[in-house]
Amino acid sequence: MLVRRKLSILAGLALVLFFSSSAFGITAKSFRQGLMANPNIAKTSGELFSWHASAGIGGFIHGYYAYGKDKSWLDEAAIYYDFLISKMEKEPDGYMGWVGPYFGLEPEIGSVVVGDANLIDPMLAFSEIVMKDPALKGSLLGSKAEGYIALARKTLVEKWDKRGGYYEDGMFASYLNTGIVIDRKTNQLRAIAGKKWSENLNKHAKMAVCFLKLYRITGETMFKERAEKIFGHYKAIMRYHKDEDRYFWNFWEPLAPFDWKGAKTQSWVDVHSYRGGYQTMESSTFVEAYHAGVVFSEEDIKKIINSNLWMWNKSLADIHFKSSNGTPTGSDGDAGALWPSLAEFDPTIREIYAAVIKKGNNNEVEAAYFKNVTCKEPPSFKRRNVIVQVVLPDIPVFPSRDISMAVCIPSHISAGKSEEIKIGCQVRAKGTVKLTLFSKDGNTSLFEIGSLDAKRADDMFYMKWNGTDKSGKALKGDYRVRFTMNDSTREWRITLTE
């Protein structure tokens, strides 16, 4: 703690000296021109285009706030957003999308959930600002905002709902890699068999933050409910390391029956081994959810902060980050990265970010936003975007060092019939995982469903259960399946009907 305080004093002084001698000279127009000069924008299409075109796109909104709500940043944003929309294509079912190579199914083409979310999310951030300000709403920017909101409704919600891209199971939800492509010969949509599964979690989060913005703009509770289900899934898979008092999470986990392929899952289950940027982005979406009063508590955010500080090498002169599961380096350098969205809550994260900026490892707009917006307020856990009273779902996170995945898929079946729950687990140690049925409130142990034996420290296995007790009687009601191994615990809620 003493070391941390010394670092706080030194870095705080460095921050003052750095900003007192820095001048920010970028304009909104030059910022837009810089984005459009990215050569990869002209070379790519589809999902890849969306990643390149969205790189740095948040700078329009940050620039607007960093430079005293200068309207030129919104004017230039609208020019860039309209350029992006001009790259959309009409798909065979009449919906618009950013069409291009379908990752993993090349040479097939199509649009994907995250491609749409990558580029519509900043448009919604723009729309939220404009629709709240009578002067902006009454200007030409008001019609732009209305157009972006309509685009979001049509493209993010209606299109993917009709294509079966949204999946719910109990308290949780995911967006899917649908495997729906455009058949070049018939110019019709075609679903490739066996290529549907839950998308990577960062892609769910992209959709969820779009829904948070749509909820604040429209007041429609459906948008909030979807965000809660997506972020609720995130919290349900959080791994808590008690000794370090921190949370971290996997890059992907199964949620639907089609996420399993035989005895294994459709994708690997772990923290990304070398790209720390994924959790940088995901943590920023948790911050958005927190401010909206969705899923995450102050204690949750503190544990996420603790994880990023645990990843840090404790040097401000030579900053490095391991991954949140301890991997030191990857093919791109450090396996982990700073999560700067947490700077508004924590002084040490601010110190590290200030040191990063001082070294010139950040763009001018983000540096100005950090100085003129983030650092204008002391660290605080005050929620900014709450519309109604905050009521958080009951999703406990237990100490789970050795159990890296624990799921019941599907979570809702007709007990005692032909339906079954696949109770799946992945571990990080040898031993036995005990599966126990608990009451709805989690307070009463009812009986042991079974157990799973891990022969290796990275084992993945499952058992099937039809929802009956030891006598073969079909159960009815809401329950929890608790997984225990050594000093690790996880649980999953289930519903059994007749």
LOVEX-557675 format. One record per residue (C-alpha): y, x, z; residue number from 0. Coordinates in steps of 0.1 Angstrom, whole numbers, plus 5000, padded with zeros to 4 digits. Layout:
BEGIN
+------+------+------+-----+
:   c2 :   c1 :   c3 : pos :
+------+------+------+-----+
:    Y :    X :    Z : NUM :
...
+------+------+------+-----+
This chain:
BEGIN
+------+------+------+-----+
:   c2 :   c1 :   c3 : pos :
+------+------+------+-----+
: 5000 : 5000 : 5000 :   0 :
: 5024 : 5029 : 5008 :   1 :
: 5017 : 5045 : 4974 :   2 :
: 5024 : 5011 : 4957 :   3 :
: 5058 : 5009 : 4976 :   4 :
: 5068 : 5044 : 4965 :   5 :
: 5059 : 5036 : 4929 :   6 :
: 5079 : 5004 : 4932 :   7 :
: 5110 : 5023 : 4944 :   8 :
: 5107 : 5050 : 4917 :   9 :
: 5100 : 5027 : 4889 :  10 :
: 5127 : 5003 : 4900 :  11 :
: 5152 : 5031 : 4898 :  12 :
: 5139 : 5042 : 4864 :  13 :
: 5143 : 5006 : 4852 :  14 :
: 5180 : 5005 : 4863 :  15 :
: 5188 : 5038 : 4847 :  16 :
: 5170 : 5030 : 4815 :  17 :
: 5186 : 4996 : 4810 :  18 :
: 5221 : 5008 : 4820 :  19 :
: 5220 : 5034 : 4791 :  20 :
: 5204 : 5012 : 4765 :  21 :
: 5220 : 4990 : 4739 :  22 :
: 5203 : 4963 : 4719 :  23 :
: 5215 : 4961 : 4683 :  24 :
: 5189 : 4941 : 4664 :  25 :
: 5200 : 4909 : 4647 :  26 :
: 5179 : 4877 : 4642 :  27 :
: 5181 : 4883 : 4604 :  28 :
: 5169 : 4919 : 4606 :  29 :
: 5141 : 4909 : 4629 :  30 :
: 5129 : 4882 : 4604 :  31 :
: 5132 : 4907 : 4576 :  32 :
: 5111 : 4932 : 4596 :  33 :
: 5083 : 4906 : 4600 :  34 :
: 5084 : 4897 : 4563 :  35 :
: 5082 : 4934 : 4553 :  36 :
: 5048 : 4937 : 4568 :  37 :
: 5027 : 4946 : 4538 :  38 :
: 4996 : 4930 : 4552 :  39 :
: 5012 : 4895 : 4548 :  40 :
: 5013 : 4899 : 4510 :  41 :
: 4977 : 4912 : 4509 :  42 :
: 4959 : 4887 : 4531 :  43 :
: 4951 : 4850 : 4533 :  44 :
: 4934 : 4826 : 4557 :  45 :
: 4927 : 4836 : 4592 :  46 :
: 4936 : 4873 : 4586 :  47 :
: 4969 : 4862 : 4572 :  48 :
: 4975 : 4842 : 4604 :  49 :
: 4970 : 4872 : 4626 :  50 :
: 4993 : 4895 : 4605 :  51 :
: 5019 : 4868 : 4601 :  52 :
: 5019 : 4859 : 4638 :  53 :
: 5022 : 4895 : 4650 :  54 :
: 5055 : 4897 : 4668 :  55 :
: 5064 : 4861 : 4660 :  56 :
: 5072 : 4853 : 4696 :  57 :
: 5103 : 4875 : 4692 :  58 :
: 5123 : 4846 : 4677 :  59 :
: 5120 : 4826 : 4709 :  60 :
: 5124 : 4856 : 4732 :  61 :
: 5154 : 4868 : 4711 :  62 :
: 5170 : 4834 : 4715 :  63 :
: 5168 : 4837 : 4753 :  64 :
: 5174 : 4874 : 4755 :  65 :
: 5207 : 4873 : 4736 :  66 :
: 5223 : 4844 : 4754 :  67 :
: 5208 : 4815 : 4735 :  68 :
: 5221 : 4827 : 4702 :  69 :
: 5214 : 4800 : 4677 :  70 :
: 5209 : 4825 : 4649 :  71 :
: 5175 : 4833 : 4663 :  72 :
: 5164 : 4797 : 4658 :  73 :
: 5180 : 4796 : 4623 :  74 :
: 5160 : 4827 : 4612 :  75 :
: 5129 : 4814 : 4629 :  76 :
: 5130 : 4782 : 4608 :  77 :
: 5133 : 4803 : 4576 :  78 :
: 5102 : 4823 : 4586 :  79 :
: 5082 : 4793 : 4597 :  80 :
: 5090 : 4775 : 4564 :  81 :
: 5078 : 4806 : 4546 :  82 :
: 5046 : 4804 : 4565 :  83 :
: 5042 : 4767 : 4556 :  84 :
: 5047 : 4775 : 4520 :  85 :
: 5015 : 4795 : 4522 :  86 :
: 4994 : 4765 : 4532 :  87 :
: 4971 : 4749 : 4507 :  88 :
: 4958 : 4714 : 4503 :  89 :
: 4921 : 4712 : 4512 :  90 :
: 4896 : 4689 : 4496 :  91 :
: 4898 : 4663 : 4524 :  92 :
: 4936 : 4661 : 4520 :  93 :
: 4946 : 4682 : 4550 :  94 :
: 4967 : 4713 : 4548 :  95 :
: 4956 : 4747 : 4560 :  96 :
: 4959 : 4784 : 4556 :  97 :
: 4929 : 4790 : 4534 :  98 :
: 4912 : 4823 : 4529 :  99 :
: 4880 : 4843 : 4535 : 100 :
: 4860 : 4827 : 4563 : 101 :
: 4852 : 4854 : 4588 : 102 :
: 4815 : 4860 : 4591 : 103 :
: 4807 : 4839 : 4561 : 104 :
: 4823 : 4859 : 4533 : 105 :
: 4827 : 4853 : 4504 : 106 :
: 4830 : 4817 : 4515 : 107 :
: 4866 : 4804 : 4520 : 108 :
: 4882 : 4778 : 4542 : 109 :
: 4907 : 4773 : 4571 : 110 :
: 4899 : 4778 : 4607 : 111 :
: 4911 : 4765 : 4641 : 112 :
: 4927 : 4797 : 4652 : 113 :
: 4945 : 4803 : 4619 : 114 :
: 4963 : 4770 : 4623 : 115 :
: 4970 : 4775 : 4660 : 116 :
: 4983 : 4811 : 4655 : 117 :
: 5011 : 4799 : 4632 : 118 :
: 5019 : 4764 : 4646 : 119 :
: 5022 : 4775 : 4682 : 120 :
: 5055 : 4793 : 4677 : 121 :
: 5068 : 4764 : 4657 : 122 :
: 5061 : 4742 : 4687 : 123 :
: 5079 : 4766 : 4710 : 124 :
: 5109 : 4763 : 4687 : 125 :
: 5106 : 4725 : 4686 : 126 :
: 5105 : 4723 : 4724 : 127 :
: 5138 : 4741 : 4727 : 128 :
: 5154 : 4721 : 4699 : 129 :
: 5143 : 4686 : 4711 : 130 :
: 5156 : 4693 : 4746 : 131 :
: 5191 : 4702 : 4735 : 132 :
: 5211 : 4673 : 4721 : 133 :
: 5234 : 4696 : 4700 : 134 :
: 5204 : 4714 : 4684 : 135 :
: 5185 : 4682 : 4680 : 136 :
: 5214 : 4666 : 4661 : 137 :
: 5217 : 4696 : 4638 : 138 :
: 5195 : 4705 : 4608 : 139 :
: 5172 : 4722 : 4633 : 140 :
: 5163 : 4688 : 4647 : 141 :
: 5147 : 4677 : 4614 : 142 :
: 5128 : 4711 : 4613 : 143 :
: 5115 : 4705 : 4648 : 144 :
: 5103 : 4670 : 4639 : 145 :
: 5085 : 4684 : 4609 : 146 :
: 5067 : 4710 : 4629 : 147 :
: 5056 : 4685 : 4655 : 148 :
: 5043 : 4662 : 4627 : 149 :
: 5025 : 4692 : 4612 : 150 :
: 5009 : 4700 : 4645 : 151 :
: 4996 : 4664 : 4650 : 152 :
: 4982 : 4663 : 4615 : 153 :
: 4967 : 4699 : 4612 : 154 :
: 4958 : 4708 : 4648 : 155 :
: 4946 : 4675 : 4661 : 156 :
: 4937 : 4650 : 4633 : 157 :
: 4922 : 4675 : 4609 : 158 :
: 4899 : 4693 : 4634 : 159 :
: 4889 : 4661 : 4651 : 160 :
: 4878 : 4646 : 4618 : 161 :
: 4859 : 4678 : 4610 : 162 :
: 4841 : 4677 : 4644 : 163 :
: 4859 : 4709 : 4655 : 164 :
: 4865 : 4697 : 4691 : 165 :
: 4837 : 4695 : 4716 : 166 :
: 4837 : 4681 : 4751 : 167 :
: 4810 : 4684 : 4778 : 168 :
: 4819 : 4669 : 4812 : 169 :
: 4849 : 4686 : 4826 : 170 :
: 4852 : 4712 : 4799 : 171 :
: 4859 : 4715 : 4762 : 172 :
: 4859 : 4741 : 4734 : 173 :
: 4869 : 4744 : 4698 : 174 :
: 4843 : 4753 : 4673 : 175 :
: 4835 : 4777 : 4646 : 176 :
: 4826 : 4747 : 4624 : 177 :
: 4810 : 4766 : 4595 : 178 :
: 4829 : 4742 : 4572 : 179 :
: 4839 : 4759 : 4539 : 180 :
: 4853 : 4750 : 4506 : 181 :
: 4827 : 4749 : 4479 : 182 :
: 4842 : 4767 : 4450 : 183 :
: 4821 : 4749 : 4424 : 184 :
: 4826 : 4713 : 4435 : 185 :
: 4860 : 4718 : 4454 : 186 :
: 4845 : 4698 : 4483 : 187 :
: 4840 : 4707 : 4519 : 188 :
: 4806 : 4719 : 4528 : 189 :
: 4791 : 4726 : 4563 : 190 :
: 4768 : 4757 : 4563 : 191 :
: 4737 : 4749 : 4584 : 192 :
: 4733 : 4768 : 4616 : 193 :
: 4769 : 4782 : 4615 : 194 :
: 4785 : 4760 : 4641 : 195 :
: 4791 : 4772 : 4676 : 196 :
: 4819 : 4775 : 4702 : 197 :
: 4847 : 4798 : 4692 : 198 :
: 4857 : 4829 : 4711 : 199 :
: 4876 : 4819 : 4742 : 200 :
: 4909 : 4834 : 4731 : 201 :
: 4909 : 4809 : 4702 : 202 :
: 4904 : 4780 : 4725 : 203 :
: 4934 : 4792 : 4745 : 204 :
: 4955 : 4793 : 4714 : 205 :
: 4948 : 4756 : 4709 : 206 :
: 4954 : 4748 : 4746 : 207 :
: 4989 : 4763 : 4747 : 208 :
: 4997 : 4743 : 4716 : 209 :
: 4986 : 4712 : 4735 : 210 :
: 5007 : 4721 : 4765 : 211 :
: 5038 : 4723 : 4743 : 212 :
: 5029 : 4690 : 4726 : 213 :
: 5025 : 4674 : 4760 : 214 :
: 5059 : 4685 : 4771 : 215 :
: 5075 : 4674 : 4739 : 216 :
: 5059 : 4640 : 4736 : 217 :
: 5048 : 4632 : 4771 : 218 :
: 5014 : 4621 : 4757 : 219 :
: 4987 : 4627 : 4784 : 220 :
: 4959 : 4633 : 4758 : 221 :
: 4974 : 4667 : 4751 : 222 :
: 4975 : 4677 : 4787 : 223 :
: 4939 : 4665 : 4792 : 224 :
: 4927 : 4687 : 4764 : 225 :
: 4945 : 4717 : 4778 : 226 :
: 4930 : 4711 : 4812 : 227 :
: 4895 : 4709 : 4798 : 228 :
: 4899 : 4742 : 4779 : 229 :
: 4915 : 4761 : 4808 : 230 :
: 4891 : 4744 : 4832 : 231 :
: 4863 : 4761 : 4812 : 232 :
: 4880 : 4794 : 4816 : 233 :
: 4883 : 4790 : 4853 : 234 :
: 4846 : 4780 : 4856 : 235 :
: 4835 : 4812 : 4839 : 236 :
: 4858 : 4835 : 4860 : 237 :
: 4839 : 4863 : 4878 : 238 :
: 4853 : 4871 : 4913 : 239 :
: 4848 : 4905 : 4928 : 240 :
: 4854 : 4900 : 4964 : 241 :
: 4858 : 4937 : 4973 : 242 :
: 4887 : 4940 : 4949 : 243 :
: 4899 : 4904 : 4953 : 244 :
: 4902 : 4899 : 4916 : 245 :
: 4891 : 4877 : 4887 : 246 :
: 4880 : 4886 : 4852 : 247 :
: 4862 : 4868 : 4824 : 248 :
: 4840 : 4872 : 4794 : 249 :
: 4852 : 4872 : 4758 : 250 :
: 4828 : 4844 : 4749 : 251 :
: 4804 : 4820 : 4767 : 252 :
: 4782 : 4791 : 4756 : 253 :
: 4793 : 4755 : 4762 : 254 :
: 4773 : 4734 : 4737 : 255 :
: 4736 : 4732 : 4729 : 256 :
: 4742 : 4748 : 4695 : 257 :
: 4756 : 4778 : 4712 : 258 :
: 4720 : 4789 : 4719 : 259 :
: 4697 : 4804 : 4693 : 260 :
: 4663 : 4803 : 4707 : 261 :
: 4662 : 4822 : 4740 : 262 :
: 4695 : 4839 : 4734 : 263 :
: 4731 : 4828 : 4728 : 264 :
: 4748 : 4827 : 4695 : 265 :
: 4771 : 4855 : 4705 : 266 :
: 4773 : 4883 : 4731 : 267 :
: 4785 : 4876 : 4766 : 268 :
: 4807 : 4903 : 4781 : 269 :
: 4842 : 4916 : 4784 : 270 :
: 4853 : 4930 : 4750 : 271 :
: 4843 : 4966 : 4752 : 272 :
: 4872 : 4982 : 4734 : 273 :
: 4900 : 4957 : 4725 : 274 :
: 4921 : 4951 : 4756 : 275 :
: 4946 : 4930 : 4736 : 276 :
: 4924 : 4900 : 4739 : 277 :
: 4928 : 4897 : 4776 : 278 :
: 4965 : 4905 : 4773 : 279 :
: 4969 : 4874 : 4751 : 280 :
: 4945 : 4853 : 4773 : 281 :
: 4963 : 4861 : 4805 : 282 :
: 4996 : 4850 : 4789 : 283 :
: 4980 : 4816 : 4782 : 284 :
: 4969 : 4814 : 4818 : 285 :
: 5006 : 4819 : 4827 : 286 :
: 5016 : 4790 : 4804 : 287 :
: 4990 : 4768 : 4820 : 288 :
: 5002 : 4778 : 4855 : 289 :
: 5037 : 4769 : 4847 : 290 :
: 5026 : 4735 : 4833 : 291 :
: 5007 : 4728 : 4866 : 292 :
: 4974 : 4730 : 4848 : 293 :
: 4941 : 4743 : 4864 : 294 :
: 4954 : 4776 : 4879 : 295 :
: 4967 : 4780 : 4915 : 296 :
: 4990 : 4807 : 4928 : 297 :
: 4960 : 4823 : 4944 : 298 :
: 4943 : 4823 : 4910 : 299 :
: 4972 : 4841 : 4894 : 300 :
: 4973 : 4867 : 4922 : 301 :
: 4937 : 4875 : 4916 : 302 :
: 4943 : 4879 : 4879 : 303 :
: 4972 : 4903 : 4888 : 304 :
: 4949 : 4922 : 4910 : 305 :
: 4925 : 4927 : 4881 : 306 :
: 4952 : 4942 : 4859 : 307 :
: 4964 : 4965 : 4887 : 308 :
: 4928 : 4976 : 4893 : 309 :
: 4925 : 4984 : 4856 : 310 :
: 4956 : 5007 : 4858 : 311 :
: 4952 : 5044 : 4864 : 312 :
: 4981 : 5043 : 4890 : 313 :
: 5003 : 5067 : 4870 : 314 :
: 5037 : 5058 : 4856 : 315 :
: 5040 : 5091 : 4838 : 316 :
: 5008 : 5088 : 4818 : 317 :
: 4998 : 5051 : 4818 : 318 :
: 4962 : 5042 : 4809 : 319 :
: 4941 : 5011 : 4815 : 320 :
: 4903 : 5007 : 4816 : 321 :
: 4889 : 4973 : 4807 : 322 :
: 4885 : 4946 : 4833 : 323 :
: 4848 : 4954 : 4837 : 324 :
: 4855 : 4991 : 4840 : 325 :
: 4849 : 5005 : 4805 : 326 :
: 4874 : 5035 : 4802 : 327 :
: 4880 : 5039 : 4765 : 328 :
: 4871 : 5023 : 4732 : 329 :
: 4874 : 5031 : 4695 : 330 :
: 4911 : 5021 : 4696 : 331 :
: 4920 : 5042 : 4727 : 332 :
: 4921 : 5026 : 4761 : 333 :
: 4896 : 4998 : 4766 : 334 :
: 4922 : 4979 : 4786 : 335 :
: 4959 : 4971 : 4785 : 336 :
: 4988 : 4959 : 4805 : 337 :
: 4992 : 4921 : 4809 : 338 :
: 5030 : 4920 : 4807 : 339 :
: 5032 : 4882 : 4810 : 340 :
: 5024 : 4887 : 4847 : 341 :
: 5057 : 4907 : 4852 : 342 :
: 5075 : 4876 : 4863 : 343 :
: 5052 : 4873 : 4893 : 344 :
: 5046 : 4908 : 4904 : 345 :
: 5069 : 4938 : 4911 : 346 :
: 5043 : 4965 : 4902 : 347 :
: 5035 : 4949 : 4869 : 348 :
: 5073 : 4950 : 4862 : 349 :
: 5073 : 4987 : 4871 : 350 :
: 5045 : 4995 : 4847 : 351 :
: 5061 : 4975 : 4820 : 352 :
: 5095 : 4992 : 4825 : 353 :
: 5078 : 5026 : 4822 : 354 :
: 5061 : 5014 : 4790 : 355 :
: 5094 : 5003 : 4775 : 356 :
: 5111 : 5035 : 4785 : 357 :
: 5085 : 5055 : 4766 : 358 :
: 5095 : 5035 : 4735 : 359 :
: 5061 : 5017 : 4733 : 360 :
: 5076 : 4983 : 4729 : 361 :
: 5099 : 4965 : 4704 : 362 :
: 5136 : 4960 : 4710 : 363 :
: 5135 : 4922 : 4714 : 364 :
: 5108 : 4923 : 4740 : 365 :
: 5127 : 4951 : 4759 : 366 :
: 5159 : 4929 : 4758 : 367 :
: 5139 : 4898 : 4770 : 368 :
: 5125 : 4919 : 4799 : 369 :
: 5159 : 4931 : 4809 : 370 :
: 5180 : 4899 : 4803 : 371 :
: 5155 : 4872 : 4813 : 372 :
: 5125 : 4885 : 4833 : 373 :
: 5144 : 4910 : 4855 : 374 :
: 5173 : 4886 : 4861 : 375 :
: 5151 : 4868 : 4886 : 376 :
: 5131 : 4883 : 4915 : 377 :
: 5093 : 4880 : 4912 : 378 :
: 5083 : 4844 : 4920 : 379 :
: 5055 : 4820 : 4916 : 380 :
: 5078 : 4790 : 4910 : 381 :
: 5063 : 4768 : 4883 : 382 :
: 5088 : 4763 : 4854 : 383 :
: 5074 : 4735 : 4832 : 384 :
: 5059 : 4709 : 4856 : 385 :
: 5065 : 4673 : 4844 : 386 :
: 5044 : 4654 : 4870 : 387 :
: 5031 : 4663 : 4905 : 388 :
: 5006 : 4691 : 4903 : 389 :
: 4970 : 4681 : 4910 : 390 :
: 4945 : 4709 : 4903 : 391 :
: 4908 : 4703 : 4895 : 392 :
: 4882 : 4714 : 4920 : 393 :
: 4867 : 4744 : 4902 : 394 :
: 4855 : 4769 : 4928 : 395 :
: 4851 : 4806 : 4919 : 396 :
: 4825 : 4823 : 4940 : 397 :
: 4819 : 4861 : 4945 : 398 :
: 4797 : 4869 : 4914 : 399 :
: 4794 : 4906 : 4909 : 400 :
: 4758 : 4903 : 4897 : 401 :
: 4758 : 4870 : 4878 : 402 :
: 4779 : 4874 : 4847 : 403 :
: 4770 : 4840 : 4831 : 404 :
: 4757 : 4807 : 4846 : 405 :
: 4757 : 4775 : 4826 : 406 :
: 4740 : 4741 : 4824 : 407 :
: 4740 : 4729 : 4788 : 408 :
: 4745 : 4700 : 4783 : 409 :
: 4759 : 4690 : 4816 : 410 :
: 4751 : 4653 : 4811 : 411 :
: 4717 : 4639 : 4803 : 412 :
: 4695 : 4608 : 4809 : 413 :
: 4672 : 4620 : 4836 : 414 :
: 4634 : 4617 : 4834 : 415 :
: 4634 : 4611 : 4796 : 416 :
: 4631 : 4634 : 4766 : 417 :
: 4665 : 4650 : 4773 : 418 :
: 4667 : 4684 : 4791 : 419 :
: 4693 : 4707 : 4805 : 420 :
: 4691 : 4743 : 4796 : 421 :
: 4700 : 4762 : 4827 : 422 :
: 4711 : 4796 : 4814 : 423 :
: 4720 : 4828 : 4832 : 424 :
: 4729 : 4864 : 4825 : 425 :
: 4729 : 4891 : 4852 : 426 :
: 4740 : 4926 : 4859 : 427 :
: 4713 : 4936 : 4883 : 428 :
: 4675 : 4933 : 4888 : 429 :
: 4663 : 4905 : 4911 : 430 :
: 4657 : 4868 : 4914 : 431 :
: 4683 : 4841 : 4907 : 432 :
: 4676 : 4810 : 4928 : 433 :
: 4686 : 4776 : 4913 : 434 :
: 4695 : 4749 : 4938 : 435 :
: 4707 : 4714 : 4934 : 436 :
: 4736 : 4705 : 4955 : 437 :
: 4755 : 4672 : 4962 : 438 :
: 4785 : 4662 : 4942 : 439 :
: 4809 : 4678 : 4968 : 440 :
: 4788 : 4710 : 4969 : 441 :
: 4783 : 4707 : 5007 : 442 :
: 4747 : 4695 : 5009 : 443 :
: 4717 : 4715 : 4995 : 444 :
: 4691 : 4690 : 4981 : 445 :
: 4662 : 4711 : 4967 : 446 :
: 4654 : 4742 : 4948 : 447 :
: 4651 : 4735 : 4910 : 448 :
: 4634 : 4768 : 4903 : 449 :
: 4641 : 4805 : 4900 : 450 :
: 4646 : 4831 : 4873 : 451 :
: 4634 : 4867 : 4876 : 452 :
: 4656 : 4894 : 4861 : 453 :
: 4635 : 4924 : 4850 : 454 :
: 4665 : 4944 : 4837 : 455 :
: 4701 : 4948 : 4849 : 456 :
: 4714 : 4931 : 4817 : 457 :
: 4689 : 4902 : 4814 : 458 :
: 4696 : 4868 : 4799 : 459 :
: 4672 : 4840 : 4805 : 460 :
: 4670 : 4802 : 4810 : 461 :
: 4648 : 4774 : 4821 : 462 :
: 4648 : 4737 : 4811 : 463 :
: 4650 : 4708 : 4836 : 464 :
: 4648 : 4671 : 4829 : 465 :
: 4667 : 4659 : 4859 : 466 :
: 4639 : 4649 : 4882 : 467 :
: 4631 : 4658 : 4918 : 468 :
: 4599 : 4674 : 4931 : 469 :
: 4581 : 4641 : 4930 : 470 :
: 4590 : 4635 : 4894 : 471 :
: 4616 : 4608 : 4903 : 472 :
: 4646 : 4606 : 4879 : 473 :
: 4679 : 4613 : 4897 : 474 :
: 4711 : 4596 : 4891 : 475 :
: 4746 : 4607 : 4899 : 476 :
: 4769 : 4637 : 4899 : 477 :
: 4755 : 4670 : 4913 : 478 :
: 4761 : 4708 : 4912 : 479 :
: 4736 : 4734 : 4902 : 480 :
: 4741 : 4765 : 4923 : 481 :
: 4730 : 4800 : 4911 : 482 :
: 4725 : 4826 : 4938 : 483 :
: 4714 : 4862 : 4935 : 484 :
: 4719 : 4889 : 4962 : 485 :
: 4755 : 4883 : 4973 : 486 :
: 4765 : 4865 : 4941 : 487 :
: 4770 : 4828 : 4936 : 488 :
: 4779 : 4806 : 4906 : 489 :
: 4777 : 4769 : 4900 : 490 :
: 4779 : 4743 : 4873 : 491 :
: 4785 : 4705 : 4876 : 492 :
: 4761 : 4681 : 4860 : 493 :
: 4758 : 4643 : 4856 : 494 :
: 4724 : 4625 : 4855 : 495 :
: 4722 : 4589 : 4843 : 496 :
: 4693 : 4565 : 4838 : 497 :
+------+------+------+-----+
